[in-house]
Amino acid sequence: MYRLFYVVLLALSFQFSFSQIEKTPFQALDVFELEWASDPQISPNGTQIVYKRNGFDIMTDEPKGNLWIINADGTSHRKLTTREVNESQPRWSPSGDRIAFTSTTEAGSELYMYWVNTGQIAKLSQLEKSPASLTWSPDGKHLAFTMFVPQEAPVIIKMPAKPKGANWAKPVRITDRLKHEADGRGYLEPGFTHIFTMPADGGTPRQITSGNFNHSGNFSFAPNGQTIYFSGNRSDNWEYEFRNSEVYKVDVNTRAITALTTQNGPDYSPKVSPDGKTIAFLSYEDKMQAFQTTKLNIMNVDGSKRRVLSTNLDRSVNNISWDSSGKGLYFTYDDKGNSKVAYISNSGKITKHADNMGGTTLGRPYASGSYSVSKNGVIAFTQSTPDYPADLAVIQNKKVANRITRLNDDVLAFRTLGTTEEVWYKSSFDGRDLQGWIVKPPFYDPSKKYPLLVENHGGPILNYGDRFTAEIQLYAADGYVVFYPNPRGSTSYGEEFANLLYHNYPGEDYIDVMDGVDYLVEKGIVDNNKLYVTGGSAGGIMTTWMIGKNNRFKAAVVTKPVINWISKTLVADNYYAYADTRLPGQPWENFETYWKFSPISLVGNIETPTMLMVGMEDLRTPPSEAKQLYHALKLRKIETVLVEIPGAAHGIARKPSNLISKVAHTLAWINRYND
């Protein structure tokens, strides 16, 4: 009896102490503990969802991900296989009895099959390269995918044979291609991407497309399985028509290819209606602007009677899929910094089904996420708010979304996050309404004025929004009010707004950001004497522009910036894509304008202590850009420091330790001047 009494008291004491645990702010090492859902695929009958559950490996400092499966009501949440390797691209068979997926092996990525009733798995392929865009044929007998096919590099000379055992220099690397490197990938192996098919029970892959052209991206089978609709550019001048693509069809048996569209601009992501009579696809007519709204188009399967379906929506359409009746399509779009799942009928009527899609990018609050729809209209999607990364949510019978996973409750339940608040203010330039967000420090005291850290987004044709962000939460946890705005040029506010930077970048977007700073100062939220600014990529451009235009900021951290449009345009991996869209003409044709909009032109005005940060393998905004500003500031004896991150490309935060290091360096620098 006494023992029982003691056990009860101990249990009550434990329960009381657990409920009284003091929550702490978000911490750097918490980044390694975060998980997020991606690529949810709902079964044809709408009862189960298979998805990729992502996280980080603290020992290897790399992302990791396995496939998990869960009932649509949130029950029976379990790992799909017992394998502890990366798995991705889960795709249900048309009958729902199997799940095809890709997974890493010692030899590379391969195709696998999972049988739902037995739980058995089998490796189906032995591929030379990694498969992508995995798709089932309508009868469930074949799998189709895209895969890179290598070619020999050009050879100009023949070296003499080296003596046996000689240690000569590595052979030269030679290219004659317009696009020969890519950020995050480095040197691109010569070759082209093609569509393949293979039996769903294993066998030899068969190449369906041909020629020295790329055929990547989403594609779609005709209902009879005899035709595949895809996009590409098979023009003789395809290298220089890099923004253009057409919709094609290929006969699976004869491999004959026919073009169905001819518009100048990207026509892509074709989806065939259930009755096989109509093709939906995404497109815009290229007007050589900074931004153009992607529209949903439909046409007959022979390419006739093409028309725009989303005429009344001034937002870009993405991720289209037909409903089972063929009376309309599901799609996603961004509106005012929030990602939506919606439906459009064949008459053009739009119905929104869900807000808050996203959460698959953890660092900063960019748009992301995906969804899928069952034959009976059940929607599964990745849901995120400022309080959590992507969880799974389900919409049944057109009701409110039901969140069915809590992947981070084991971490975030014990953390007090900074509160995210939406703010709207007026542009002093033209009176436009402008949107931004602030994240207040945990345990915020409204009677105090806090230091302000401005976080400028990249792109600049992108958007921030009300989504989870590990980096900004860490800044807030260190005592800063963090302001992240969507100035003109940001997406999710319509084509006219995003295109205001056409031949004018940086432009009045600088005024928009400063108006937001003034708004927060006037509201008494932040201390006008403690202003700091940071941003990466285009955000690094804006940060440099801001400190070149005024001296209000006590310190700045400029991350992976463009400093000189002349050098950037001719050195970056996408060097061929800038002329006439960002600025008129090529640099040698319009030197004065390129220099006028280069932040380096303002370097003589900068008095702000400035940290420069860049990945040493960055091909998008090469390290030479950051070094130009660093060297100029050193010559002017302005307080500055250069942080170079080994092995990092433009996506510095791909490795979690680099994300932590980026935030820690930013805070260390601005804290030095926060007195």
C-alpha positions as CSV (number, residue, x, y, z in Angstrom):
1,M,0.0,0.0,0.0
2,Y,2.8,2.4,0.9
3,R,4.6,1.5,-2.3
4,L,1.5,2.2,-4.4
5,F,1.0,5.5,-2.6
6,Y,4.7,6.4,-3.4
7,V,4.3,5.4,-7.1
8,V,1.1,7.6,-7.4
9,L,2.9,10.6,-5.8
10,L,5.9,10.1,-8.1
11,A,3.7,9.9,-11.2
12,L,1.8,13.1,-10.1
13,S,5.1,14.8,-9.4
14,F,6.4,13.9,-12.9
15,Q,3.2,15.0,-14.6
16,F,3.4,18.3,-12.7
17,S,7.1,18.9,-13.5
18,F,6.5,18.0,-17.2
19,S,3.7,20.5,-17.5
20,Q,5.9,23.2,-15.8
21,I,8.8,22.8,-18.2
22,E,10.0,26.3,-19.2
23,K,10.0,26.7,-23.0
24,T,13.1,28.2,-24.6
25,P,13.6,30.1,-27.9
26,F,14.5,28.2,-31.1
27,Q,18.2,27.1,-31.0
28,A,20.8,26.5,-33.6
29,L,21.1,22.8,-33.1
30,D,17.3,22.5,-33.4
31,V,17.8,22.8,-37.1
32,F,19.3,19.2,-37.2
33,E,16.1,17.9,-35.5
34,L,13.6,19.4,-37.9
35,E,11.6,17.2,-40.3
36,W,9.3,18.1,-43.1
37,A,7.0,16.3,-45.5
38,S,7.3,16.6,-49.3
39,D,5.8,15.0,-52.5
40,P,2.6,13.6,-51.0
41,Q,0.9,11.1,-53.3
42,I,-2.6,10.0,-52.5
43,S,-3.9,6.6,-53.5
44,P,-6.4,6.4,-56.3
45,N,-9.2,5.6,-53.9
46,G,-8.2,8.5,-51.5
47,T,-7.5,6.3,-48.4
48,Q,-3.7,6.4,-48.1
49,I,-0.9,8.8,-48.7
50,V,2.7,8.0,-49.3
51,Y,5.2,10.8,-48.9
52,K,8.8,11.6,-48.4
53,R,9.8,12.4,-44.8
54,N,12.8,14.6,-44.8
55,G,15.4,15.5,-42.2
56,F,19.1,16.1,-41.7
57,D,21.8,13.6,-40.7
58,I,23.9,15.3,-37.9
59,M,26.8,13.0,-38.6
60,T,27.1,13.5,-42.3
61,D,25.7,17.0,-42.4
62,E,23.5,16.1,-45.3
63,P,19.7,16.0,-46.0
64,K,18.1,12.6,-45.8
65,G,14.7,11.2,-46.6
66,N,12.7,8.0,-46.5
67,L,9.2,7.2,-47.7
68,W,6.4,6.9,-45.2
69,I,2.7,6.0,-45.6
70,I,-0.3,7.1,-43.6
71,N,-4.1,6.7,-43.8
72,A,-6.0,9.8,-45.0
73,D,-7.6,10.1,-41.5
74,G,-4.2,10.2,-39.9
75,T,-4.0,6.7,-38.6
76,S,-1.5,3.9,-39.2
77,H,1.5,6.3,-39.8
78,R,4.5,4.1,-40.6
79,K,7.7,3.8,-42.6
80,L,7.1,2.3,-46.0
81,T,10.2,0.1,-46.1
82,T,12.9,-1.0,-43.6
83,R,15.7,0.4,-45.8
84,E,17.8,3.3,-44.4
85,V,18.8,5.0,-47.6
86,N,17.3,7.9,-49.5
87,E,14.0,7.2,-51.2
88,S,11.9,9.6,-53.4
89,Q,9.4,10.0,-56.2
90,P,6.7,7.7,-54.9
91,R,4.0,7.0,-57.5
92,W,0.9,4.9,-57.0
93,S,0.0,2.4,-59.8
94,P,-3.4,3.2,-61.5
95,S,-5.1,0.4,-59.6
96,G,-3.4,1.3,-56.2
97,D,-1.8,-2.1,-55.7
98,R,1.8,-1.0,-56.1
99,I,4.0,2.0,-55.4
100,A,7.0,2.7,-57.7
101,F,9.8,4.9,-56.3
102,T,13.4,5.7,-56.8
103,S,16.2,5.1,-54.3
104,T,19.9,5.4,-54.0
105,T,22.2,2.5,-54.2
106,E,26.0,2.2,-54.3
107,A,25.8,2.4,-58.1
108,G,23.4,5.4,-58.2
109,S,19.7,5.9,-58.2
110,E,17.4,3.1,-59.3
111,L,13.8,2.2,-59.8
112,Y,12.0,0.1,-57.1
113,M,8.6,-1.4,-56.6
114,Y,6.6,-1.8,-53.4
115,W,3.6,-4.2,-53.3
116,V,0.9,-2.7,-51.0
117,N,-0.8,-5.9,-49.8
118,T,2.4,-7.8,-49.0
119,G,4.9,-5.1,-48.2
120,Q,7.5,-6.7,-50.5
121,I,9.9,-4.5,-52.4
122,A,12.1,-5.2,-55.5
123,K,14.7,-3.4,-57.4
124,L,13.6,-3.1,-61.0
125,S,16.4,-1.4,-62.9
126,Q,20.1,-1.1,-63.4
127,L,20.4,2.4,-65.0
128,E,23.4,4.3,-66.2
129,K,22.1,7.6,-64.8
130,S,19.4,8.7,-62.3
131,P,15.7,8.5,-63.4
132,A,13.4,11.5,-63.0
133,S,9.7,12.4,-63.7
134,L,8.6,8.9,-62.9
135,T,5.2,8.1,-64.4
136,W,2.9,5.1,-64.8
137,S,1.3,4.0,-68.1
138,P,-2.6,4.0,-67.7
139,D,-2.8,0.2,-67.8
140,G,-0.1,-0.2,-65.1
141,K,2.1,-2.3,-67.3
142,H,4.9,0.2,-67.9
143,L,6.9,2.9,-66.2
144,A,8.2,5.9,-68.0
145,F,10.9,8.3,-66.8
146,T,13.5,10.8,-68.1
147,M,17.2,10.0,-68.0
148,F,20.3,11.7,-69.1
149,V,22.2,10.1,-72.0
150,P,25.9,11.1,-72.1
151,Q,27.9,12.1,-75.2
152,E,31.5,12.4,-75.9
153,A,33.1,15.8,-75.3
154,P,34.7,17.6,-78.3
155,V,38.3,16.8,-78.9
156,I,40.7,19.2,-80.6
157,I,44.1,17.6,-80.0
158,K,45.4,14.1,-79.4
159,M,48.0,13.9,-76.6
160,P,51.0,11.6,-76.9
161,A,50.9,8.5,-74.7
162,K,52.5,9.1,-71.3
163,P,55.2,6.8,-70.1
164,K,54.2,3.9,-67.9
165,G,53.9,5.1,-64.3
166,A,54.3,8.8,-65.2
167,N,52.3,11.3,-63.1
168,W,51.1,13.9,-65.7
169,A,48.6,16.7,-65.1
170,K,44.9,15.9,-65.4
171,P,43.6,16.1,-69.0
172,V,42.1,19.4,-70.1
173,R,38.3,20.0,-70.0
174,I,36.9,21.5,-73.2
175,T,33.4,22.6,-74.1
176,D,31.7,24.2,-77.1
177,R,28.2,24.5,-75.5
178,L,26.3,27.7,-74.5
179,K,25.3,26.1,-71.2
180,H,28.2,24.2,-69.9
181,E,28.0,24.6,-66.1
182,A,25.2,24.9,-63.5
183,D,25.3,26.1,-59.9
184,G,25.2,23.3,-57.4
185,R,26.2,20.8,-60.1
186,G,29.4,22.3,-61.5
187,Y,30.6,21.3,-65.0
188,L,27.8,19.7,-67.0
189,E,28.6,16.4,-68.7
190,P,27.9,16.6,-72.4
191,G,24.7,14.8,-73.4
192,F,20.9,15.1,-73.5
193,T,17.9,14.1,-71.5
194,H,15.4,11.6,-73.1
195,I,12.2,9.8,-72.2
196,F,12.4,6.0,-71.5
197,T,9.9,3.3,-70.8
198,M,10.3,-0.1,-69.2
199,P,8.0,-2.9,-68.0
200,A,6.6,-2.3,-64.5
201,D,7.8,-5.8,-63.5
202,G,11.4,-5.0,-64.6
203,G,13.3,-5.3,-67.8
204,T,15.3,-3.3,-70.3
205,P,14.6,0.5,-70.6
206,R,13.7,1.6,-74.1
207,Q,14.6,5.1,-75.2
208,I,11.5,6.8,-76.8
209,T,12.8,10.2,-77.8
210,S,15.8,10.8,-80.0
211,G,18.0,13.6,-81.3
212,N,20.4,16.0,-79.8
213,F,17.7,17.8,-77.8
214,N,16.6,17.8,-74.1
215,H,13.2,16.3,-73.2
216,S,13.0,16.9,-69.4
217,G,10.1,17.9,-67.1
218,N,6.7,16.5,-66.6
219,F,5.0,14.4,-69.3
220,S,1.7,12.6,-69.7
221,F,0.4,9.4,-71.3
222,A,-2.7,9.3,-73.5
223,P,-5.4,7.0,-72.0
224,N,-4.6,4.2,-74.4
225,G,-0.9,4.3,-73.4
226,Q,0.3,4.5,-77.0
227,T,1.2,8.2,-77.0
228,I,3.3,10.4,-74.6
229,Y,2.9,14.1,-74.5
230,F,5.9,16.1,-73.4
231,S,7.7,19.4,-73.7
232,G,11.1,20.4,-75.1
233,N,12.8,22.5,-77.8
234,R,13.7,20.6,-80.9
235,S,14.6,23.7,-82.9
236,D,18.0,23.7,-84.6
237,N,18.6,26.9,-82.6
238,W,17.5,25.4,-79.3
239,E,20.6,26.5,-77.4
240,Y,19.8,30.2,-78.0
241,E,16.1,29.8,-77.7
242,F,16.5,28.8,-74.0
243,R,13.2,30.4,-72.9
244,N,11.2,28.6,-75.6
245,S,9.7,25.2,-75.5
246,E,6.8,23.4,-77.3
247,V,4.4,20.6,-76.5
248,Y,5.1,17.5,-78.6
249,K,3.7,14.0,-78.8
250,V,5.7,10.8,-79.4
251,D,4.3,7.5,-80.6
252,V,5.5,4.9,-78.1
253,N,5.8,2.2,-80.7
254,T,7.2,4.0,-83.8
255,R,8.9,6.8,-81.8
256,A,7.6,9.4,-84.3
257,I,7.6,12.9,-82.8
258,T,5.1,15.6,-83.7
259,A,5.0,19.2,-82.6
260,L,1.7,20.5,-81.3
261,T,2.5,24.1,-80.4
262,T,4.5,26.9,-82.1
263,Q,4.2,29.9,-79.8
264,N,7.3,31.9,-78.9
265,G,7.7,31.2,-75.3
266,P,7.5,28.2,-72.9
267,D,4.8,25.7,-73.5
268,Y,5.3,22.9,-71.0
269,S,3.9,20.4,-68.4
270,P,1.2,18.9,-70.7
271,K,-1.6,16.9,-69.0
272,V,-4.0,14.8,-71.0
273,S,-7.7,14.8,-70.0
274,P,-9.2,11.5,-68.8
275,D,-11.1,11.1,-72.1
276,G,-8.0,11.6,-74.1
277,K,-9.4,14.5,-76.1
278,T,-7.9,17.6,-74.5
279,I,-4.4,18.6,-73.4
280,A,-3.9,21.2,-70.6
281,F,-0.5,22.8,-70.3
282,L,1.3,25.9,-68.9
283,S,2.5,28.7,-71.1
284,Y,3.1,32.4,-71.7
285,E,4.0,34.3,-74.9
286,D,7.5,35.6,-74.4
287,K,7.5,39.4,-74.5
288,M,11.1,39.6,-73.1
289,Q,10.0,41.1,-69.8
290,A,11.4,40.7,-66.3
291,F,8.4,38.7,-65.4
292,Q,5.4,37.2,-67.2
293,T,2.4,35.4,-65.7
294,T,2.2,31.7,-66.5
295,K,-1.2,30.8,-67.8
296,L,-3.2,27.6,-68.0
297,N,-4.0,26.7,-71.6
298,I,-6.0,23.9,-73.1
299,M,-6.2,22.5,-76.7
300,N,-7.3,19.5,-78.6
301,V,-4.9,16.6,-78.7
302,D,-4.0,17.5,-82.3
303,G,-3.0,21.1,-81.2
304,S,-6.1,22.8,-82.6
305,K,-8.5,25.2,-80.7
306,R,-5.9,26.4,-78.3
307,R,-7.2,28.8,-75.6
308,V,-6.2,30.3,-72.3
309,L,-8.3,29.0,-69.4
310,S,-7.0,31.1,-66.5
311,T,-7.6,34.5,-68.2
312,N,-9.2,36.0,-65.1
313,L,-6.4,35.0,-62.7
314,D,-3.5,37.5,-62.6
315,R,-1.3,35.0,-60.9
316,S,1.0,32.3,-62.3
317,V,-0.5,28.8,-62.4
318,N,1.6,25.8,-61.4
319,N,1.2,22.0,-60.8
320,I,-1.8,21.2,-62.9
321,S,-3.8,17.9,-62.7
322,W,-7.1,16.9,-64.2
323,D,-10.0,15.8,-62.0
324,S,-11.3,12.3,-62.8
325,S,-14.4,13.7,-64.7
326,G,-12.3,15.9,-67.0
327,K,-14.5,18.8,-66.1
328,G,-11.6,20.9,-64.8
329,L,-8.2,20.9,-63.2
330,Y,-6.5,21.4,-59.9
331,F,-3.6,23.7,-59.6
332,T,-1.5,25.9,-57.3
333,Y,-0.8,29.6,-57.2
334,D,0.8,32.2,-54.9
335,D,-1.3,35.2,-53.7
336,K,0.1,37.9,-51.4
337,G,2.9,35.7,-50.1
338,N,0.7,32.6,-49.5
339,S,0.5,29.5,-51.6
340,K,-2.9,28.1,-52.5
341,V,-4.4,24.9,-53.9
342,A,-7.4,25.6,-56.2
343,Y,-9.7,24.2,-58.9
344,I,-10.6,25.7,-62.3
345,S,-13.6,24.4,-64.3
346,N,-13.4,24.1,-68.1
347,S,-15.5,27.3,-68.2
348,G,-12.8,29.2,-66.2
349,K,-14.5,29.4,-62.8
350,I,-11.9,29.2,-60.0
351,T,-12.6,27.7,-56.5
352,K,-9.9,27.9,-53.8
353,H,-9.6,24.8,-51.7
354,A,-6.6,25.4,-49.4
355,D,-4.3,28.1,-48.1
356,N,-0.8,27.6,-46.5
357,M,0.7,25.1,-48.9
358,G,4.5,25.1,-48.4
359,G,7.1,24.4,-45.8
360,T,9.5,22.3,-47.8
361,T,12.2,25.0,-47.7
362,L,13.4,25.5,-44.2
363,G,15.9,28.3,-44.3
364,R,13.9,31.3,-45.4
365,P,10.1,31.7,-46.0
366,Y,10.0,31.1,-49.8
367,A,7.1,29.5,-51.6
368,S,7.3,25.7,-51.9
369,G,5.2,22.6,-51.4
370,S,3.1,20.2,-53.5
371,Y,-0.2,18.3,-53.5
372,S,-2.0,15.4,-55.2
373,V,-5.6,14.4,-55.8
374,S,-7.3,11.0,-55.7
375,K,-9.9,9.9,-58.3
376,N,-12.7,10.8,-55.8
377,G,-11.4,14.3,-55.2
378,V,-9.5,13.8,-51.9
379,I,-6.6,16.3,-51.7
380,A,-3.4,15.8,-49.9
381,F,-0.9,18.6,-49.6
382,T,2.1,19.9,-47.6
383,Q,0.8,22.5,-45.2
384,S,3.0,25.1,-43.3
385,T,2.5,28.2,-41.2
386,P,5.1,30.3,-39.4
387,D,4.8,27.8,-36.5
388,Y,5.9,24.6,-38.3
389,P,7.5,23.2,-41.5
390,A,5.6,21.1,-43.9
391,D,3.1,18.6,-42.4
392,L,0.5,16.6,-44.3
393,A,-3.0,18.0,-44.6
394,V,-6.0,16.4,-46.2
395,I,-9.2,17.9,-47.7
396,Q,-12.2,15.5,-48.0
397,N,-15.6,16.4,-49.4
398,K,-14.4,20.0,-50.0
399,K,-14.3,20.6,-46.3
400,V,-11.6,22.5,-44.2
401,A,-8.1,21.0,-44.4
402,N,-7.3,18.5,-41.7
403,R,-3.6,18.4,-40.6
404,I,-2.8,14.7,-40.1
405,T,0.9,14.8,-39.0
406,R,2.8,16.6,-36.3
407,L,6.4,15.8,-37.4
408,N,8.1,18.4,-35.2
409,D,6.0,18.4,-32.0
410,D,8.9,16.6,-30.3
411,V,11.1,19.7,-30.8
412,L,8.8,22.7,-31.3
413,A,6.5,21.9,-28.4
414,F,9.4,22.8,-26.1
415,R,10.3,26.0,-27.9
416,T,8.8,29.5,-27.9
417,L,9.0,30.8,-31.4
418,G,8.9,34.4,-32.4
419,T,5.5,35.6,-33.4
420,T,5.0,36.4,-37.1
421,E,2.7,39.3,-38.0
422,E,1.6,40.6,-41.3
423,V,2.1,44.3,-42.0
424,W,0.8,46.5,-44.8
425,Y,2.0,50.0,-45.6
426,K,2.0,52.6,-48.4
427,S,4.7,53.3,-50.9
428,S,6.0,56.9,-50.7
429,F,6.9,56.7,-54.3
430,D,3.5,55.9,-55.9
431,G,1.1,55.2,-53.1
432,R,0.9,51.4,-53.7
433,D,0.0,49.1,-50.9
434,L,3.0,47.0,-49.9
435,Q,3.1,43.8,-47.8
436,G,5.7,42.5,-45.4
437,W,6.0,40.5,-42.2
438,I,7.7,41.0,-38.9
439,V,8.9,38.3,-36.5
440,K,9.0,39.5,-32.9
441,P,11.5,38.0,-30.4
442,P,10.1,35.2,-28.1
443,F,8.8,36.7,-24.9
444,Y,8.3,40.0,-26.7
445,D,7.7,43.1,-24.4
446,P,5.5,45.7,-26.2
447,S,6.7,48.4,-23.9
448,K,10.3,48.1,-25.3
449,K,11.8,49.2,-28.6
450,Y,13.8,46.5,-30.3
451,P,16.7,46.5,-32.8
452,L,15.5,45.9,-36.3
453,L,17.0,43.4,-38.8
454,V,15.8,43.8,-42.4
455,E,15.9,40.5,-44.3
456,N,15.7,41.1,-48.1
457,H,14.5,38.2,-50.3
458,G,16.3,36.9,-53.3
459,G,15.1,36.6,-56.9
460,P,14.2,39.4,-57.1
461,I,11.2,37.8,-58.9
462,L,10.2,35.7,-55.9
463,N,8.2,36.1,-52.8
464,Y,8.5,35.7,-49.0
465,G,5.4,34.8,-47.0
466,D,3.8,33.6,-43.8
467,R,5.7,30.3,-43.7
468,F,8.1,28.6,-41.3
469,T,11.7,29.9,-41.5
470,A,14.5,28.6,-39.3
471,E,16.9,31.4,-40.1
472,I,14.6,34.2,-39.2
473,Q,13.5,32.4,-36.0
474,L,17.1,32.3,-35.0
475,Y,17.5,36.0,-35.6
476,A,14.4,36.7,-33.6
477,A,15.6,34.4,-30.8
478,D,18.7,36.6,-30.5
479,G,16.5,39.7,-29.7
480,Y,15.8,41.3,-33.0
481,V,12.5,42.2,-34.7
482,V,13.0,40.8,-38.1
483,F,11.3,42.6,-41.1
484,Y,11.0,40.7,-44.4
485,P,9.1,42.6,-47.1
486,N,7.8,41.9,-50.6
487,P,8.7,45.1,-52.5
488,R,7.8,45.7,-56.1
489,G,9.2,43.0,-58.3
490,S,8.0,40.3,-55.9
491,T,5.6,37.7,-57.3
492,S,2.1,36.8,-56.0
493,Y,0.8,40.4,-56.6
494,G,0.2,40.2,-60.4
495,E,2.2,40.6,-63.5
496,E,2.3,44.4,-63.5
497,F,3.7,44.6,-59.9
498,A,6.4,42.0,-60.6
499,N,7.4,43.6,-63.9
500,L,8.0,47.0,-62.3
501,L,11.7,46.1,-62.2
502,Y,11.9,45.7,-66.0
503,H,15.1,47.6,-67.1
504,N,14.9,49.2,-63.7
505,Y,16.7,47.0,-61.2
506,P,17.5,48.0,-58.5
507,G,14.9,50.7,-58.6
508,E,12.0,51.9,-56.5
509,D,12.1,48.5,-54.7
510,Y,14.7,50.2,-52.5
511,I,12.1,52.9,-51.6
512,D,9.6,50.2,-50.8
513,V,11.9,48.5,-48.3
514,M,12.9,51.8,-46.6
515,D,9.2,52.8,-46.4
516,G,8.7,49.6,-44.4
517,V,11.5,50.5,-42.1
518,D,10.0,53.9,-41.5
519,Y,6.6,52.4,-40.9
520,L,8.0,50.2,-38.1
521,V,9.9,53.1,-36.6
522,E,6.8,55.3,-36.6
523,K,4.8,52.5,-34.9
524,G,7.3,52.5,-32.1
525,I,8.1,48.8,-32.6
526,V,11.8,49.3,-33.4
527,D,14.6,51.6,-32.4
528,N,15.6,54.0,-35.2
529,N,19.1,54.0,-33.8
530,K,19.5,50.2,-34.1
531,L,18.9,49.3,-37.7
532,Y,20.6,46.4,-39.4
533,V,20.2,44.8,-42.8
534,T,21.0,41.5,-44.5
535,G,19.9,39.5,-47.5
536,G,21.1,36.9,-50.0
537,S,21.4,36.8,-53.8
538,A,19.1,39.5,-55.0
539,G,18.7,40.3,-51.3
540,G,22.4,40.8,-51.2
541,I,22.0,43.3,-54.1
542,M,19.3,45.2,-52.2
543,T,21.4,45.2,-49.0
544,T,24.4,46.7,-50.8
545,W,22.1,49.2,-52.6
546,M,20.6,50.3,-49.3
547,I,23.9,51.0,-47.6
548,G,25.1,52.7,-50.7
549,K,22.0,55.0,-50.7
550,N,22.0,55.9,-46.9
551,N,24.0,55.5,-43.7
552,R,21.1,54.7,-41.4
553,F,22.1,51.1,-40.8
554,K,24.7,50.4,-38.1
555,A,25.9,47.1,-39.8
556,A,25.1,45.0,-42.8
557,V,25.7,41.4,-43.9
558,V,25.8,41.1,-47.7
559,T,25.4,37.4,-48.7
560,K,26.1,36.0,-52.2
561,P,25.5,39.3,-54.0
562,V,25.7,40.6,-57.5
563,I,28.0,43.7,-57.2
564,N,28.8,44.4,-60.8
565,W,26.3,43.6,-63.5
566,I,28.9,43.6,-66.2
567,S,31.1,40.9,-64.7
568,K,28.2,38.9,-63.3
569,T,26.4,38.8,-66.6
570,L,29.4,37.3,-68.4
571,V,30.7,35.0,-65.7
572,A,27.7,33.4,-64.0
573,D,26.4,30.0,-65.0
574,N,23.3,31.6,-66.5
575,Y,25.2,34.4,-68.3
576,Y,23.2,33.9,-71.5
577,A,19.9,34.8,-69.9
578,Y,20.2,38.4,-68.8
579,A,20.3,40.6,-71.8
580,D,17.1,42.5,-72.6
581,T,15.1,41.0,-69.7
582,R,17.1,42.4,-66.8
583,L,18.8,45.3,-68.6
584,P,18.6,46.3,-72.3
585,G,21.3,44.8,-74.5
586,Q,24.5,43.1,-73.7
587,P,27.1,44.7,-71.4
588,W,29.4,45.8,-74.3
589,E,26.4,47.4,-76.0
590,N,25.1,49.3,-72.9
591,F,28.0,49.7,-70.6
592,E,26.6,52.9,-68.9
593,T,23.3,51.4,-68.0
594,Y,24.9,48.2,-66.7
595,W,27.2,50.3,-64.5
596,K,24.4,52.6,-63.3
597,F,22.5,49.7,-61.8
598,S,25.5,47.9,-60.4
599,P,25.9,48.3,-56.6
600,I,29.6,48.8,-57.0
601,S,28.9,52.2,-58.5
602,L,27.7,53.3,-55.0
603,V,30.7,52.0,-53.1
604,G,32.1,55.5,-52.6
605,N,29.1,56.3,-50.5
606,I,29.2,53.3,-48.2
607,E,30.2,54.0,-44.5
608,T,28.3,51.0,-43.0
609,P,30.4,48.2,-41.4
610,T,29.8,45.3,-43.9
611,M,30.3,41.6,-43.8
612,L,30.5,39.8,-47.2
613,M,29.6,36.1,-47.3
614,V,29.7,33.7,-50.3
615,G,30.0,30.0,-51.1
616,M,33.3,29.2,-52.7
617,E,31.6,27.0,-55.3
618,D,28.9,29.5,-56.2
619,L,28.4,29.7,-59.9
620,R,25.3,31.9,-59.9
621,T,26.8,34.9,-58.0
622,P,30.5,33.9,-58.2
623,P,32.8,34.7,-55.3
624,S,34.5,37.3,-57.5
625,E,31.3,39.5,-57.0
626,A,31.6,39.5,-53.2
627,K,35.4,40.1,-53.5
628,Q,34.9,43.2,-55.6
629,L,32.9,44.9,-52.8
630,Y,35.2,43.5,-50.1
631,H,38.3,44.8,-51.9
632,A,36.7,48.2,-52.6
633,L,35.7,48.6,-48.9
634,K,39.2,47.6,-47.7
635,L,40.8,50.1,-50.0
636,R,38.5,52.7,-48.5
637,K,39.3,51.5,-45.0
638,I,35.6,50.8,-44.2
639,E,35.1,48.1,-41.6
640,T,34.6,44.9,-43.5
641,V,35.2,41.1,-43.4
642,L,34.9,38.4,-46.0
643,V,33.4,35.0,-45.1
644,E,34.0,32.3,-47.7
645,I,32.2,28.9,-47.2
646,P,34.1,25.9,-48.5
647,G,32.2,23.6,-50.8
648,A,29.1,25.7,-50.8
649,A,27.3,26.6,-54.0
650,H,24.7,29.4,-54.3
651,G,22.4,27.5,-51.9
652,I,24.6,28.1,-49.0
653,A,22.2,26.6,-46.5
654,R,21.8,23.2,-48.2
655,K,24.0,21.7,-45.5
656,P,22.5,22.4,-42.1
657,S,25.8,23.3,-40.5
658,N,26.2,25.9,-43.2
659,L,22.8,27.3,-42.4
660,I,23.8,27.5,-38.8
661,S,27.1,29.1,-39.7
662,K,25.5,31.7,-41.9
663,V,23.1,32.8,-39.2
664,A,25.9,32.7,-36.5
665,H,28.2,34.9,-38.6
666,T,25.4,37.3,-39.4
667,L,24.5,37.7,-35.7
668,A,28.1,37.9,-34.6
669,W,28.7,40.8,-37.0
670,I,25.6,42.8,-36.2
671,N,25.9,42.1,-32.5
672,R,29.3,43.8,-32.6
673,Y,27.5,47.0,-33.4
674,N,24.4,46.6,-31.3
675,D,25.3,48.6,-28.2
